[in-house]
């Protein structure tokens, strides 16, 4: 199963996913490493998926076609249980079974400003400094927000409110988990947020950086690749795709990432581990030094079955 991650930062949200699809043909596992598992629903909301591709594609297509508002992550969150349960019931009626799928949604709410708990911010900063020995780099948006500090350590900043949440569809259960500022969620391949280092959130919120988007893309690539390899999860592979949503920018992070070890710590630098580019207006990933067009998961089940008519257990 795939590894997907959602991060709720002070001035942006990120969704990340690997690009491997696993399926079986005549009892043998096969992999395709160019599947795009992140889908924008609007400029303000996107989703990353893991699990059974047919179920995930059916649900996301239904969400896209629904008349429910996708301009505000808070309103979307309030309606998600009814929407997904209705679509899951429809899938069950059509297919007479339902499997497992996980959806991580992330987005912003432009009608409200973001509030930061400075007590939590100090905890995150101390934890990051303890593990890395690095100095903190308070984002300008938070520093300016300190001038408007409210009661209980709460600070309102000029960035829009944001939210991340996870929906899991299971054969006999339905689970929703919310992720507020100062936290993240990870799912897939038997892994969760506990498998990622304690410095993970701080690397994006408090670490010093020159080029912010390049820094964040590089560390997302390194963290996700490394945790999959350290836990020997074969169903996580290909490249890493990451999508950003913020007040002024929304879109996929482009470029390549290299890594190396310094004193036993893996950092972005030397070995090419992921590269995402645009060729002829289409997203491509670099696999074994060859560029392949990324295929959106919402259209891939039918394409795969045409190529492998005996394919079974399509998961990502």
MIKESE-594089 format. One record per residue (C-alpha): residue in one letter; residue number from 1; chain; x, z, y. Coordinates in nm, 3 decimals. Each point is the difference from the previous one (the first is absolute). Layout:
BEGIN
<torti aa="a" i="NUM" ch="A" px="X" pz="Z" py="Y"/>
...
END
This chain:
BEGIN
<torti aa="x" i="1" ch="A" px="0.000" pz="0.000" py="0.000"/>
<torti aa="x" i="2" ch="A" px="0.106" pz="-0.066" py="0.359"/>
<torti aa="x" i="3" ch="A" px="0.134" pz="0.248" py="0.249"/>
<torti aa="x" i="4" ch="A" px="-0.196" pz="0.010" py="0.326"/>
<torti aa="x" i="5" ch="A" px="0.060" pz="0.230" py="0.296"/>
<torti aa="x" i="6" ch="A" px="-0.187" pz="0.086" py="0.320"/>
<torti aa="x" i="7" ch="A" px="0.165" pz="0.190" py="0.289"/>
<torti aa="x" i="8" ch="A" px="-0.178" pz="0.156" py="0.299"/>
<torti aa="x" i="9" ch="A" px="0.252" pz="0.018" py="0.288"/>
<torti aa="x" i="10" ch="A" px="-0.048" pz="0.103" py="0.361"/>
<torti aa="x" i="11" ch="A" px="-0.006" pz="-0.352" py="0.144"/>
<torti aa="x" i="12" ch="A" px="-0.070" pz="-0.222" py="-0.304"/>
<torti aa="x" i="13" ch="A" px="-0.105" pz="-0.018" py="-0.363"/>
<torti aa="x" i="14" ch="A" px="0.178" pz="-0.180" py="-0.281"/>
<torti aa="x" i="15" ch="A" px="-0.113" pz="-0.139" py="-0.333"/>
<torti aa="x" i="16" ch="A" px="0.263" pz="-0.103" py="-0.255"/>
<torti aa="x" i="17" ch="A" px="-0.019" pz="-0.151" py="-0.348"/>
<torti aa="x" i="18" ch="A" px="0.221" pz="-0.172" py="-0.254"/>
<torti aa="x" i="19" ch="A" px="-0.086" pz="-0.357" py="-0.109"/>
<torti aa="x" i="20" ch="A" px="-0.002" pz="0.020" py="-0.382"/>
<torti aa="x" i="21" ch="A" px="-0.300" pz="-0.088" py="-0.215"/>
<torti aa="x" i="22" ch="A" px="0.013" pz="0.105" py="-0.367"/>
<torti aa="x" i="23" ch="A" px="-0.209" pz="-0.166" py="-0.270"/>
<torti aa="x" i="24" ch="A" px="0.012" pz="-0.062" py="-0.373"/>
<torti aa="x" i="25" ch="A" px="-0.001" pz="-0.332" py="-0.188"/>
<torti aa="x" i="26" ch="A" px="-0.016" pz="0.011" py="-0.382"/>
<torti aa="x" i="27" ch="A" px="0.094" pz="0.369" py="0.005"/>
<torti aa="x" i="28" ch="A" px="0.308" pz="-0.040" py="0.222"/>
<torti aa="x" i="29" ch="A" px="0.044" pz="0.128" py="0.355"/>
<torti aa="x" i="30" ch="A" px="0.059" pz="-0.259" py="0.270"/>
<torti aa="x" i="31" ch="A" px="0.074" pz="0.046" py="0.370"/>
<torti aa="x" i="32" ch="A" px="-0.070" pz="-0.201" py="0.311"/>
<torti aa="x" i="33" ch="A" px="0.188" pz="0.124" py="0.307"/>
<torti aa="x" i="34" ch="A" px="-0.167" pz="-0.182" py="0.289"/>
<torti aa="x" i="35" ch="A" px="-0.339" pz="0.170" py="0.039"/>
<torti aa="x" i="36" ch="A" px="-0.100" pz="0.125" py="0.346"/>
<torti aa="x" i="37" ch="A" px="-0.190" pz="0.327" py="-0.050"/>
<torti aa="x" i="38" ch="A" px="-0.070" pz="0.081" py="0.366"/>
<torti aa="x" i="39" ch="A" px="-0.301" pz="-0.151" py="0.176"/>
<torti aa="x" i="40" ch="A" px="-0.096" pz="0.041" py="0.368"/>
<torti aa="x" i="41" ch="A" px="-0.374" pz="0.056" py="0.043"/>
<torti aa="x" i="42" ch="A" px="0.027" pz="-0.030" py="0.380"/>
<torti aa="x" i="43" ch="A" px="0.258" pz="0.055" py="0.275"/>
<torti aa="x" i="44" ch="A" px="-0.067" pz="0.373" py="-0.035"/>
<torti aa="x" i="45" ch="A" px="-0.034" pz="0.056" py="-0.377"/>
<torti aa="x" i="46" ch="A" px="0.184" pz="-0.114" py="-0.315"/>
<torti aa="x" i="47" ch="A" px="0.011" pz="0.091" py="-0.369"/>
<torti aa="x" i="48" ch="A" px="0.264" pz="0.014" py="-0.274"/>
<torti aa="x" i="49" ch="A" px="-0.109" pz="-0.014" py="-0.364"/>
<torti aa="x" i="50" ch="A" px="0.123" pz="0.097" py="-0.344"/>
<torti aa="x" i="51" ch="A" px="-0.157" pz="-0.004" py="-0.346"/>
<torti aa="x" i="52" ch="A" px="-0.208" pz="-0.268" py="-0.168"/>
<torti aa="x" i="53" ch="A" px="0.025" pz="-0.313" py="0.213"/>
<torti aa="x" i="54" ch="A" px="-0.345" pz="-0.138" py="-0.084"/>
<torti aa="x" i="55" ch="A" px="-0.175" pz="0.325" py="0.101"/>
<torti aa="x" i="56" ch="A" px="0.214" pz="0.043" py="0.313"/>
<torti aa="x" i="57" ch="A" px="-0.057" pz="-0.360" py="0.111"/>
<torti aa="x" i="58" ch="A" px="-0.377" pz="0.030" py="-0.056"/>
<torti aa="x" i="59" ch="A" px="-0.023" pz="0.319" py="0.208"/>
<torti aa="x" i="60" ch="A" px="0.213" pz="-0.129" py="0.288"/>
<torti aa="x" i="61" ch="A" px="-0.184" pz="-0.333" py="0.013"/>
<torti aa="x" i="62" ch="A" px="-0.322" pz="0.198" py="0.020"/>
<torti aa="x" i="63" ch="A" px="0.134" pz="0.213" py="0.284"/>
<torti aa="x" i="64" ch="A" px="0.107" pz="-0.311" py="0.191"/>
<torti aa="x" i="65" ch="A" px="-0.343" pz="-0.159" py="-0.042"/>
<torti aa="x" i="66" ch="A" px="-0.191" pz="0.318" py="0.086"/>
<torti aa="x" i="67" ch="A" px="-0.157" pz="0.044" py="0.342"/>
<torti aa="x" i="68" ch="A" px="0.151" pz="0.348" py="0.035"/>
<torti aa="x" i="69" ch="A" px="0.213" pz="0.040" py="0.315"/>
<torti aa="x" i="70" ch="A" px="0.374" pz="-0.042" py="-0.053"/>
<torti aa="x" i="71" ch="A" px="0.105" pz="0.065" py="0.360"/>
<torti aa="x" i="72" ch="A" px="0.039" pz="0.377" py="-0.027"/>
<torti aa="x" i="73" ch="A" px="0.171" pz="0.183" py="-0.288"/>
<torti aa="x" i="74" ch="A" px="-0.210" pz="0.314" py="0.051"/>
<torti aa="x" i="75" ch="A" px="-0.333" pz="-0.183" py="-0.025"/>
<torti aa="x" i="76" ch="A" px="0.134" pz="-0.199" py="-0.295"/>
<torti aa="x" i="77" ch="A" px="0.105" pz="0.323" py="-0.173"/>
<torti aa="x" i="78" ch="A" px="-0.347" pz="0.149" py="0.052"/>
<torti aa="x" i="79" ch="A" px="-0.161" pz="-0.299" py="-0.174"/>
<torti aa="x" i="80" ch="A" px="0.256" pz="-0.063" py="-0.274"/>
<torti aa="x" i="81" ch="A" px="-0.150" pz="0.210" py="-0.279"/>
<torti aa="x" i="82" ch="A" px="-0.337" pz="-0.177" py="0.014"/>
<torti aa="x" i="83" ch="A" px="0.165" pz="-0.342" py="0.034"/>
<torti aa="x" i="84" ch="A" px="0.245" pz="0.035" py="-0.289"/>
<torti aa="x" i="85" ch="A" px="-0.246" pz="0.169" py="-0.236"/>
<torti aa="x" i="86" ch="A" px="-0.251" pz="-0.279" py="0.058"/>
<torti aa="x" i="87" ch="A" px="0.264" pz="-0.267" py="-0.067"/>
<torti aa="x" i="88" ch="A" px="0.127" pz="0.186" py="-0.308"/>
<torti aa="x" i="89" ch="A" px="-0.358" pz="0.016" py="-0.138"/>
<torti aa="x" i="90" ch="A" px="-0.035" pz="-0.374" py="0.057"/>
<torti aa="x" i="91" ch="A" px="0.330" pz="-0.063" py="-0.181"/>
<torti aa="x" i="92" ch="A" px="-0.114" pz="0.217" py="-0.294"/>
<torti aa="x" i="93" ch="A" px="-0.330" pz="-0.190" py="-0.030"/>
<torti aa="x" i="94" ch="A" px="0.183" pz="-0.333" py="-0.004"/>
<torti aa="x" i="95" ch="A" px="0.284" pz="0.096" py="-0.235"/>
<torti aa="x" i="96" ch="A" px="-0.155" pz="0.282" py="-0.208"/>
<torti aa="x" i="97" ch="A" px="0.314" pz="0.210" py="0.052"/>
<torti aa="x" i="98" ch="A" px="0.203" pz="0.147" py="0.281"/>
<torti aa="x" i="99" ch="A" px="0.367" pz="0.083" py="0.000"/>
<torti aa="x" i="100" ch="A" px="0.238" pz="0.165" py="0.244"/>
<torti aa="x" i="101" ch="A" px="0.097" pz="-0.102" py="0.352"/>
<torti aa="x" i="102" ch="A" px="0.147" pz="0.176" py="0.299"/>
<torti aa="x" i="103" ch="A" px="-0.045" pz="-0.100" py="0.365"/>
<torti aa="x" i="104" ch="A" px="0.198" pz="0.144" py="0.290"/>
<torti aa="x" i="105" ch="A" px="-0.161" pz="-0.076" py="0.335"/>
<torti aa="x" i="106" ch="A" px="0.178" pz="0.043" py="0.333"/>
<torti aa="x" i="107" ch="A" px="-0.104" pz="-0.072" py="0.355"/>
<torti aa="x" i="108" ch="A" px="-0.057" pz="0.111" py="0.356"/>
<torti aa="x" i="109" ch="A" px="-0.289" pz="0.121" py="0.214"/>
<torti aa="x" i="110" ch="A" px="0.034" pz="-0.131" py="0.355"/>
<torti aa="x" i="111" ch="A" px="-0.286" pz="0.216" py="0.128"/>
<torti aa="x" i="112" ch="A" px="0.202" pz="0.320" py="-0.031"/>
<torti aa="x" i="113" ch="A" px="0.356" pz="0.114" py="0.076"/>
<torti aa="x" i="114" ch="A" px="0.234" pz="0.139" py="-0.265"/>
<torti aa="x" i="115" ch="A" px="0.054" pz="0.375" py="-0.023"/>
<torti aa="x" i="116" ch="A" px="0.326" pz="0.142" py="-0.134"/>
<torti aa="x" i="117" ch="A" px="0.048" pz="0.352" py="-0.134"/>
<torti aa="x" i="118" ch="A" px="0.337" pz="0.100" py="0.146"/>
<torti aa="x" i="119" ch="A" px="0.038" pz="0.286" py="-0.248"/>
<torti aa="x" i="120" ch="A" px="-0.017" pz="-0.256" py="-0.281"/>
<torti aa="x" i="121" ch="A" px="0.234" pz="-0.228" py="0.195"/>
<torti aa="x" i="122" ch="A" px="0.262" pz="0.276" py="0.019"/>
<torti aa="x" i="123" ch="A" px="-0.034" pz="0.060" py="-0.377"/>
<torti aa="x" i="124" ch="A" px="0.053" pz="-0.370" py="-0.074"/>
<torti aa="x" i="125" ch="A" px="0.300" pz="-0.013" py="0.232"/>
<torti aa="x" i="126" ch="A" px="0.168" pz="0.306" py="-0.152"/>
<torti aa="x" i="127" ch="A" px="-0.055" pz="-0.129" py="-0.353"/>
<torti aa="x" i="128" ch="A" px="0.147" pz="-0.340" py="0.091"/>
<torti aa="x" i="129" ch="A" px="0.304" pz="0.152" py="0.174"/>
<torti aa="x" i="130" ch="A" px="0.062" pz="0.238" py="-0.290"/>
<torti aa="x" i="131" ch="A" px="0.006" pz="-0.282" py="-0.256"/>
<torti aa="x" i="132" ch="A" px="0.186" pz="-0.262" py="0.203"/>
<torti aa="x" i="133" ch="A" px="0.206" pz="0.192" py="0.255"/>
<torti aa="x" i="134" ch="A" px="-0.129" pz="-0.247" py="0.260"/>
<torti aa="x" i="135" ch="A" px="-0.108" pz="0.076" py="0.353"/>
<torti aa="x" i="136" ch="A" px="-0.365" pz="-0.050" py="0.092"/>
<torti aa="x" i="137" ch="A" px="-0.122" pz="-0.281" py="0.223"/>
<torti aa="x" i="138" ch="A" px="-0.332" pz="0.096" py="0.157"/>
<torti aa="x" i="139" ch="A" px="-0.205" pz="-0.311" py="0.067"/>
<torti aa="x" i="140" ch="A" px="-0.064" pz="-0.056" py="0.367"/>
<torti aa="x" i="141" ch="A" px="-0.374" pz="-0.005" py="-0.060"/>
<torti aa="x" i="142" ch="A" px="0.016" pz="0.358" py="-0.138"/>
<torti aa="x" i="143" ch="A" px="0.241" pz="0.122" py="0.271"/>
<torti aa="x" i="144" ch="A" px="-0.238" pz="-0.118" py="0.273"/>
<torti aa="x" i="145" ch="A" px="-0.292" pz="0.153" py="-0.187"/>
<torti aa="x" i="146" ch="A" px="0.158" pz="0.346" py="0.033"/>
<torti aa="x" i="147" ch="A" px="-0.102" pz="-0.010" py="0.367"/>
<torti aa="x" i="148" ch="A" px="-0.362" pz="0.011" py="-0.120"/>
<torti aa="x" i="149" ch="A" px="0.047" pz="0.266" py="-0.268"/>
<torti aa="x" i="150" ch="A" px="-0.324" pz="0.171" py="-0.094"/>
<torti aa="x" i="151" ch="A" px="-0.077" pz="0.324" py="-0.180"/>
<torti aa="x" i="152" ch="A" px="0.140" pz="0.086" py="-0.341"/>
<torti aa="x" i="153" ch="A" px="0.294" pz="-0.235" py="0.032"/>
<torti aa="x" i="154" ch="A" px="-0.214" pz="-0.315" py="0.005"/>
<torti aa="x" i="155" ch="A" px="0.130" pz="-0.291" py="0.209"/>
<torti aa="x" i="156" ch="A" px="-0.201" pz="-0.306" py="0.096"/>
<torti aa="x" i="157" ch="A" px="0.212" pz="-0.314" py="0.018"/>
<torti aa="x" i="158" ch="A" px="-0.081" pz="-0.344" py="0.144"/>
<torti aa="x" i="159" ch="A" px="-0.013" pz="-0.169" py="-0.342"/>
<torti aa="x" i="160" ch="A" px="-0.340" pz="-0.070" py="-0.162"/>
<torti aa="x" i="161" ch="A" px="-0.130" pz="0.231" py="-0.268"/>
<torti aa="x" i="162" ch="A" px="0.094" pz="-0.118" py="-0.350"/>
<torti aa="x" i="163" ch="A" px="-0.091" pz="0.086" py="-0.356"/>
<torti aa="x" i="164" ch="A" px="0.105" pz="-0.075" py="-0.358"/>
<torti aa="x" i="165" ch="A" px="-0.207" pz="0.066" py="-0.310"/>
<torti aa="x" i="166" ch="A" px="0.005" pz="-0.083" py="-0.368"/>
<torti aa="x" i="167" ch="A" px="-0.291" pz="-0.100" py="-0.224"/>
<torti aa="x" i="168" ch="A" px="0.041" pz="0.010" py="-0.377"/>
<torti aa="x" i="169" ch="A" px="-0.249" pz="-0.164" py="-0.233"/>
<torti aa="x" i="170" ch="A" px="0.023" pz="0.142" py="-0.352"/>
<torti aa="x" i="171" ch="A" px="-0.220" pz="-0.071" py="-0.304"/>
<torti aa="x" i="172" ch="A" px="-0.178" pz="0.334" py="0.037"/>
<torti aa="x" i="173" ch="A" px="0.096" pz="0.115" py="0.348"/>
<torti aa="x" i="174" ch="A" px="0.029" pz="-0.095" py="0.366"/>
<torti aa="x" i="175" ch="A" px="0.256" pz="0.177" py="0.221"/>
<torti aa="x" i="176" ch="A" px="0.072" pz="-0.016" py="0.375"/>
<torti aa="x" i="177" ch="A" px="0.306" pz="0.164" py="0.157"/>
<torti aa="x" i="178" ch="A" px="0.060" pz="0.014" py="0.377"/>
<torti aa="x" i="179" ch="A" px="0.345" pz="-0.013" py="0.160"/>
<torti aa="x" i="180" ch="A" px="0.028" pz="0.142" py="0.351"/>
<torti aa="x" i="181" ch="A" px="0.292" pz="-0.031" py="0.239"/>
<torti aa="x" i="182" ch="A" px="0.320" pz="0.151" py="-0.136"/>
<torti aa="x" i="183" ch="A" px="-0.056" pz="-0.116" py="-0.355"/>
<torti aa="x" i="184" ch="A" px="-0.003" pz="-0.299" py="-0.234"/>
<torti aa="x" i="185" ch="A" px="-0.137" pz="-0.099" py="-0.339"/>
<torti aa="x" i="186" ch="A" px="0.157" pz="-0.187" py="-0.291"/>
<torti aa="x" i="187" ch="A" px="-0.163" pz="-0.125" py="-0.319"/>
<torti aa="x" i="188" ch="A" px="0.086" pz="-0.214" py="-0.300"/>
<torti aa="x" i="189" ch="A" px="0.217" pz="-0.030" py="-0.307"/>
<torti aa="x" i="190" ch="A" px="-0.056" pz="0.365" py="-0.081"/>
<torti aa="x" i="191" ch="A" px="0.162" pz="0.091" py="0.332"/>
<torti aa="x" i="192" ch="A" px="-0.131" pz="0.183" py="0.306"/>
<torti aa="x" i="193" ch="A" px="0.134" pz="0.145" py="0.325"/>
<torti aa="x" i="194" ch="A" px="0.181" pz="0.275" py="-0.189"/>
<torti aa="x" i="195" ch="A" px="0.236" pz="-0.262" py="-0.144"/>
<torti aa="x" i="196" ch="A" px="0.117" pz="-0.099" py="0.348"/>
<torti aa="x" i="197" ch="A" px="0.266" pz="0.207" py="0.181"/>
<torti aa="x" i="198" ch="A" px="-0.109" pz="0.278" py="0.236"/>
<torti aa="x" i="199" ch="A" px="0.165" pz="-0.190" py="0.286"/>
<torti aa="x" i="200" ch="A" px="-0.238" pz="-0.295" py="-0.047"/>
<torti aa="x" i="201" ch="A" px="-0.243" pz="0.061" py="0.286"/>
<torti aa="x" i="202" ch="A" px="0.268" pz="0.125" py="0.236"/>
<torti aa="x" i="203" ch="A" px="0.202" pz="-0.317" py="-0.050"/>
<torti aa="x" i="204" ch="A" px="-0.271" pz="-0.190" py="0.185"/>
<torti aa="x" i="205" ch="A" px="-0.122" pz="0.266" py="0.246"/>
<torti aa="x" i="206" ch="A" px="0.309" pz="0.185" py="0.120"/>
<torti aa="x" i="207" ch="A" px="0.313" pz="-0.194" py="-0.107"/>
<torti aa="x" i="208" ch="A" px="0.212" pz="-0.158" py="0.273"/>
<torti aa="x" i="209" ch="A" px="-0.025" pz="-0.379" py="-0.007"/>
<torti aa="x" i="210" ch="A" px="0.109" pz="-0.302" py="0.205"/>
<torti aa="x" i="211" ch="A" px="-0.237" pz="-0.274" py="-0.120"/>
<torti aa="x" i="212" ch="A" px="-0.311" pz="0.190" py="-0.105"/>
<torti aa="x" i="213" ch="A" px="-0.173" pz="-0.267" py="-0.208"/>
<torti aa="x" i="214" ch="A" px="0.322" pz="-0.103" py="-0.174"/>
<torti aa="x" i="215" ch="A" px="0.081" pz="0.365" py="-0.071"/>
<torti aa="x" i="216" ch="A" px="-0.345" pz="0.073" py="-0.142"/>
<torti aa="x" i="217" ch="A" px="-0.015" pz="-0.317" py="-0.213"/>
<torti aa="x" i="218" ch="A" px="0.345" pz="0.071" py="-0.143"/>
<torti aa="x" i="219" ch="A" px="-0.078" pz="0.357" py="-0.099"/>
<torti aa="x" i="220" ch="A" px="-0.339" pz="-0.092" py="-0.147"/>
<torti aa="x" i="221" ch="A" px="0.174" pz="-0.261" py="-0.217"/>
<torti aa="x" i="222" ch="A" px="0.275" pz="0.242" py="-0.104"/>
<torti aa="x" i="223" ch="A" px="-0.228" pz="0.295" py="-0.078"/>
<torti aa="x" i="224" ch="A" px="-0.245" pz="-0.204" py="-0.206"/>
<torti aa="x" i="225" ch="A" px="0.260" pz="-0.195" py="-0.196"/>
<torti aa="x" i="226" ch="A" px="0.207" pz="0.311" py="-0.069"/>
<torti aa="x" i="227" ch="A" px="-0.287" pz="0.220" py="-0.121"/>
<torti aa="x" i="228" ch="A" px="-0.117" pz="-0.274" py="-0.240"/>
<torti aa="x" i="229" ch="A" px="0.350" pz="-0.043" py="-0.142"/>
<torti aa="x" i="230" ch="A" px="0.073" pz="0.371" py="-0.028"/>
<torti aa="x" i="231" ch="A" px="-0.323" pz="0.050" py="-0.195"/>
<torti aa="x" i="232" ch="A" px="0.050" pz="-0.321" py="-0.205"/>
<torti aa="x" i="233" ch="A" px="-0.346" pz="-0.139" py="0.079"/>
<torti aa="x" i="234" ch="A" px="0.008" pz="-0.361" py="-0.119"/>
<torti aa="x" i="235" ch="A" px="-0.339" pz="-0.089" py="0.147"/>
<torti aa="x" i="236" ch="A" px="0.137" pz="0.053" py="0.354"/>
<torti aa="x" i="237" ch="A" px="0.213" pz="-0.294" py="0.109"/>
<torti aa="x" i="238" ch="A" px="0.049" pz="-0.313" py="0.206"/>
<torti aa="x" i="239" ch="A" px="0.032" pz="0.052" py="0.375"/>
<torti aa="x" i="240" ch="A" px="-0.145" pz="0.263" py="0.231"/>
<torti aa="x" i="241" ch="A" px="-0.262" pz="-0.104" py="0.254"/>
<torti aa="x" i="242" ch="A" px="-0.092" pz="0.226" py="0.291"/>
<torti aa="x" i="243" ch="A" px="-0.272" pz="-0.035" py="0.262"/>
<torti aa="x" i="244" ch="A" px="-0.005" pz="0.175" py="0.338"/>
<torti aa="x" i="245" ch="A" px="-0.307" pz="0.082" py="0.208"/>
<torti aa="x" i="246" ch="A" px="0.046" pz="0.147" py="0.348"/>
<torti aa="x" i="247" ch="A" px="-0.154" pz="-0.019" py="0.345"/>
<torti aa="x" i="248" ch="A" px="0.181" pz="-0.320" py="0.098"/>
<torti aa="x" i="249" ch="A" px="0.134" pz="-0.147" py="-0.325"/>
<torti aa="x" i="250" ch="A" px="-0.153" pz="-0.073" py="-0.340"/>
<torti aa="x" i="251" ch="A" px="0.160" pz="-0.204" py="-0.275"/>
<torti aa="x" i="252" ch="A" px="0.241" pz="-0.029" py="-0.290"/>
<torti aa="x" i="253" ch="A" px="0.359" pz="0.114" py="0.047"/>
<torti aa="x" i="254" ch="A" px="0.237" pz="-0.294" py="-0.046"/>
<torti aa="x" i="255" ch="A" px="0.368" pz="-0.011" py="-0.091"/>
<torti aa="x" i="256" ch="A" px="0.235" pz="0.109" py="-0.275"/>
<torti aa="x" i="257" ch="A" px="0.139" pz="0.335" py="-0.112"/>
<torti aa="x" i="258" ch="A" px="0.329" pz="0.088" py="-0.167"/>
<torti aa="x" i="259" ch="A" px="0.110" pz="0.337" py="-0.132"/>
<torti aa="x" i="260" ch="A" px="0.307" pz="0.190" py="-0.119"/>
<torti aa="x" i="261" ch="A" px="0.096" pz="0.353" py="-0.095"/>
<torti aa="x" i="262" ch="A" px="0.194" pz="0.225" py="0.236"/>
<torti aa="x" i="263" ch="A" px="0.098" pz="0.331" py="-0.157"/>
<torti aa="x" i="264" ch="A" px="-0.275" pz="-0.034" py="-0.258"/>
<torti aa="x" i="265" ch="A" px="-0.265" pz="-0.071" py="0.265"/>
<torti aa="x" i="266" ch="A" px="-0.162" pz="-0.344" py="-0.002"/>
<torti aa="x" i="267" ch="A" px="-0.029" pz="-0.163" py="0.343"/>
<torti aa="x" i="268" ch="A" px="-0.089" pz="-0.349" py="0.127"/>
<torti aa="x" i="269" ch="A" px="0.316" pz="-0.212" py="0.015"/>
<torti aa="x" i="270" ch="A" px="0.160" pz="-0.206" py="-0.280"/>
<torti aa="x" i="271" ch="A" px="-0.201" pz="-0.122" py="-0.305"/>
<torti aa="x" i="272" ch="A" px="-0.297" pz="-0.229" py="0.079"/>
<torti aa="x" i="273" ch="A" px="-0.311" pz="0.166" py="-0.145"/>
<torti aa="x" i="274" ch="A" px="-0.288" pz="-0.161" py="0.189"/>
<torti aa="x" i="275" ch="A" px="-0.060" pz="-0.283" py="0.245"/>
<torti aa="x" i="276" ch="A" px="-0.326" pz="-0.121" py="0.153"/>
<torti aa="x" i="277" ch="A" px="-0.013" pz="-0.314" py="0.214"/>
<torti aa="x" i="278" ch="A" px="-0.240" pz="-0.261" py="0.136"/>
<torti aa="x" i="279" ch="A" px="0.045" pz="-0.361" py="-0.111"/>
<torti aa="x" i="280" ch="A" px="-0.250" pz="-0.265" py="0.113"/>
<torti aa="x" i="281" ch="A" px="-0.225" pz="0.280" py="0.131"/>
<torti aa="x" i="282" ch="A" px="-0.014" pz="0.167" py="-0.344"/>
<torti aa="x" i="283" ch="A" px="0.152" pz="0.333" py="-0.108"/>
<torti aa="x" i="284" ch="A" px="0.281" pz="-0.032" py="-0.255"/>
<torti aa="x" i="285" ch="A" px="0.205" pz="0.250" py="-0.199"/>
<torti aa="x" i="286" ch="A" px="0.354" pz="-0.036" py="-0.132"/>
<torti aa="x" i="287" ch="A" px="0.024" pz="0.038" py="-0.379"/>
<torti aa="x" i="288" ch="A" px="0.332" pz="-0.067" py="-0.178"/>
<torti aa="x" i="289" ch="A" px="0.126" pz="-0.186" py="0.307"/>
<torti aa="x" i="290" ch="A" px="-0.302" pz="-0.231" py="0.000"/>
<torti aa="x" i="291" ch="A" px="-0.286" pz="0.014" py="0.251"/>
<torti aa="x" i="292" ch="A" px="-0.353" pz="0.013" py="-0.139"/>
<torti aa="x" i="293" ch="A" px="-0.328" pz="-0.017" py="0.189"/>
<torti aa="x" i="294" ch="A" px="-0.186" pz="0.329" py="-0.008"/>
<torti aa="x" i="295" ch="A" px="-0.343" pz="-0.041" py="-0.158"/>
<torti aa="x" i="296" ch="A" px="-0.276" pz="0.231" py="0.137"/>
<torti aa="x" i="297" ch="A" px="-0.145" pz="0.216" py="-0.277"/>
<torti aa="x" i="298" ch="A" px="-0.358" pz="-0.078" py="0.111"/>
<torti aa="x" i="299" ch="A" px="0.032" pz="-0.358" py="-0.127"/>
<torti aa="x" i="300" ch="A" px="0.250" pz="0.042" py="-0.283"/>
<torti aa="x" i="301" ch="A" px="-0.202" pz="0.105" py="-0.310"/>
<torti aa="x" i="302" ch="A" px="-0.165" pz="-0.343" py="-0.033"/>
<torti aa="x" i="303" ch="A" px="0.332" pz="-0.180" py="0.063"/>
<torti aa="x" i="304" ch="A" px="0.180" pz="0.205" py="-0.263"/>
<torti aa="x" i="305" ch="A" px="-0.262" pz="-0.054" py="-0.268"/>
<torti aa="x" i="306" ch="A" px="0.023" pz="-0.376" py="0.053"/>
<torti aa="x" i="307" ch="A" px="0.375" pz="0.016" py="-0.066"/>
<torti aa="x" i="308" ch="A" px="-0.018" pz="0.264" py="-0.277"/>
<torti aa="x" i="309" ch="A" px="-0.348" pz="-0.029" py="-0.157"/>
<torti aa="x" i="310" ch="A" px="0.085" pz="0.272" py="-0.255"/>
<torti aa="x" i="311" ch="A" px="0.127" pz="0.247" py="0.263"/>
<torti aa="x" i="312" ch="A" px="-0.126" pz="0.358" py="-0.047"/>
<torti aa="x" i="313" ch="A" px="0.031" pz="0.337" py="0.174"/>
<torti aa="x" i="314" ch="A" px="0.076" pz="-0.136" py="0.346"/>
<torti aa="x" i="315" ch="A" px="0.134" pz="0.297" py="0.196"/>
<torti aa="x" i="316" ch="A" px="0.207" pz="0.043" py="0.309"/>
END
